[in-house]
Amino acid sequence: MSPKSDDAEQGFSTRAIHAGEAAPETQRPVSVPIWLTAHYGYDSLEEYADIMQERRPGYSYGRYGGPTHTALHDVLASIDDAEAAWSFASGMAAMHTVLTTLAETGAHVVSQKTVYGGTFALLATVFPRYGIEATFVDPEADEVAKAIRDDTAFVGVEPLANPTFRVTDLRGIAAVCHERGVPLVVDNSVASPYLLRPLTIPGVTLVVHSTSKYIAGHADVIGGSVAGATGLIDRVRHMAIEQGTTAAAFDDWLVLRGVQTLALRMERQCANAMAVAKALASHPKVADVGYAGLPSHPDHARASDLFERGLYGAMLSFTLEGGYEAASRWAKGLRVAVVGSSFGGMWTEVTHPASTSHRQFPPAEREAAGIGDGLIRVSIGAEDPEDLIADFLQALEDA
């Protein structure tokens, strides 16, 4: 929109508000600017109507996206090998919008048993109120095949199950979904696109991320994303606009800033995770270590086939023989790692899933998912590995 009159003819307040509208042209900025505007101006009613009704390109309102959103969507689509992507106010906003895009009242959904607690709550307690039923199964191809029905709207899986970090039979499940014509939605938040690009596997339909985690990587933003084919992402986008789940411009800019170092961070954090997992695996107070990079892990061969670059993720779990009491004593003894509520940041965070992130699971379902009272989830950061190992081992002395 261009100024309509000479600034010199206008009053002080008018000039203070409008004089900056004709922004000067500049060279291309190296860092993507933040477009902190909620809405836009037009030269005519017709131009505005054309943009709102998508008869011509342009921007209209923050909920519909803006230039900062577009920049992030281009990056996310590229690193996920997708045709298109859309960003959301949170990972759960992304998952909610995907579910309401693919499933209608009376539909059925198949999900693996061990999923993020928020996803479980959405499928087990929220959407049944609207007539959408979920079946929870082990993430194996034959189990998914048995659970799919004629009314199944989609199958949802996590390649690295949070918080046990067992490895899903993603290739087998994708083949089943492809054969049966059922969309497959993959929450790849734990692995990140650096370790795994699910859309390169035939049968995978959409990839969901909590961009709050490894993609942004600095624990300073809440966000989510969905990537896939252009036509389907367009449906997701329209649902996001109607539901109001689109991310804010500043949040998308924070994700844009963070994703630039994703490769660097994952290399260091995955290497740290391997070192810590090896140290824990040989400790007498540790009953089990959930890290697929260990050759002794039951899913090691599957992980080696699935994940790229010889990396197995920056998260692990381990179980203490003494249950919750031992886990609590261990956490209190930490000096470097912190008890935290999330994962994917630069520092090491630990949590007790049964009482926090997966508290929504009823006890029987939690036990079936492998989430015992002695299980500790660890998000490994980028500290010096020697300091992390020493911290974990000294805390185990009093666990």
Summary of the structure (lengths in Angstrom):
residues: 399
radius of gyration: 23.3
end to end distance: 65.5
largest distance: 82.3
contacts: 1362
relative contact order: 0.12
helix: 42%
strand: 15%
